[in-house]
Amino acid sequence: MNQNERINDELLVIRVQEGAVEALTELVGRWQDRLWRLAWRLTGDEQAAWDVLQEAWIAISRRIGRLGDPSAFPAWAYRITSNKSRDWIRRRRRMRRADEAYGQHWHEMDGGQNHAERQYADLREALADLAGGDRAILSLRYEDGFSTAEIGEILGIPAGTVKSRLHYARQRLRRFFEEEGDE
């Protein structure tokens, strides 16, 4: 994002804080795609990303008046979207656990579920979550151009943690391509 775009965003934030509804509409138009991509990367689900984004914009519009520094809007909006994505993931996991508990009850009544199948499903779920986190952190750094400190602020983690996660995500990405190349 260039300097003119940052200044334009800051002016839009100030206008929204002053009550200009059309400024909020313009801000949504400027940031919708970027925030949706983050939500999609974190959730791994297109429809969920739209749901998360809707919740994020509601939170942003309600809290923007308390944003003290208009230049902090990008990281602030990304952090809200990231938090809403994490909330969605937690809700989904709770629903899965409830479904699994319910399903386990019925499987036990029907003679039980194959232990290896259950472990495989758990492994698949863990890999899907890991890949989404890797996709998100790599994208924030390389596609969206955020610094380590900004990513830390967005995700609510220390900069050192961002560095290590980036390192390990790069390693996993490298291994994936090496394995794909061997086939």
N, C-alpha and C positions, 0 to 999 in steps of 0.2 A: 504494500500500500504506500503510495507516495505522499509527500507532505501536504499537497493540496487536498487529497482525499481525507487525510486526518483532520485538517482544519475544518473542512466541510462537515465532517462527522461531529466535531466539537460544537460547531455552530448549531447543528441540528439538535444536539442534546440540550444545549442552552435554550433553544426555542421550545422544545418539548417541555422542559422544566418550567417555562413561562406559560404553558398551557396551549401551545399551538398544535392542534390535532394533525394538521397536514404535515407538520415536521415529523411526527411519529410515523405517519404513513410513508414518508420518504426514507426515514431511517430503517423501517422494516424492509422496504424495497432494496436498500443498499446492502443489508446484512442477512436477509432471509436465506440465500443460497449458501453462504459460508457457514452459518449456524446450523442449517439442515445437514450439511456434509459432516460436521462434527457429530451431531446426534446420530446420523446414520452409521458413522464409523464406530461409535461407542456401542450402539445397540445392535448393529449388524442386521437391522430390519428396516426396510424403507417406510412402511406404514407407521411403525413405532417412532421413527425419526420425525414424522409429521406431527404425531401426537405430542412428543417431547417438545418439539419446536413451539407448538401452540401453548403449552404450559410455560415454556421459557418466555415467550412474548408477553404473556399475562403477567408474569413476575417482573419482567423488565419494565413494562408500562406502569405497574404499581409502585415500583421502587426507584424509578429513574429520578424522581424529585429529590431523593436522598443521596444521589451520586455527587460527591463533593467536587471531584475533578473530572470535567467532561472529557479530558484526554484519556482517561482510564476506561472509557466506554468499551473499546474492543475486548480487552482482557476481562472486564466485568461481565459483558454479555456472554463471552465464551465460558466463563466460570459458571454462570447461571445455567447455561445449556448443558454443560458437563454435569452439574449437580442434578438437574432434572433427568438426564440420561441415566445416571447412577440410581436415582429413585426408581426409574422404570425397570432397570435391570434387577433391583432388589425385589420389586413387586412380582416380576416374572419368576424369579427364583422361588419366592414364597409360594406362588401358585403352583409351580412345578413340584415343590416338596409336598404340598397338600395333595396334588394329583397323584404323586408317587405313593404317598402314605395310603391314600384311598385305594389306589390300584394294587398296592402290596397286600392290603387287607383282602381284596378279592382274589388275588393270585394265591395267597395262602389258603384260602377256602377252596381254590381250584387245584391245589397241589404244589404251589410255589412257582417262582420265576427262576430261570437259569441264572446263577450267580455271575457267570462270565458275561452274559448279556447285559446285566445291570452294570458291571464294571466298565464294559465297553461304552455304554451310554453315558456314564459319568465322565469317562475320559474324553469322549466326543464333546460334551458340554464344556469341559475345562479348556479344551483346545480352541473352541469357538470363542470363549470369553477372552482367552489370551490373545488370539489373533486380532480381536477387535481393539483391545488395548494397545497392541503393537501398531495396528493401523492408525489409531487415533494419535498416538504420540509422535509417530514418524510423520504423519500428515501435518500436524500442528507445526512441526519443525521445518519440514522441507517443502510442503505445499503452501502453507499459510505464512511461513517465514517468521514465526514467533521465536524469540530468544529463549534460552533455557530458563531465565528468570520469569519471563512472561508465561511460559508453559507451566511453570511451578505455580504461579498465581492462578492460572485458569483451572488447573487440576487440584489446587489446594494442597500441594506437596512441596517439600524443600527442593531447591535447585539441584542439590547433590543427588537426590532421588531421581530427578528428571534425567540427569546425566547418566546414571546407571541404567535406568529403564531404556533410554535411547541406545546405550551400548548393547544391552542384551537384545533389544528388538532388532538392531542391525545384525547381530550375530545370527538370530533366528532367521531373518530374511536372507542373509548370505547362505546359511545352510540349506534353506529351501531351494534357492536357485542352484546351488551346487548339486543337490540331490536330483533336481529336475534335469540338470545337464547330464547327469550320469545315465539317465534312462534312454 
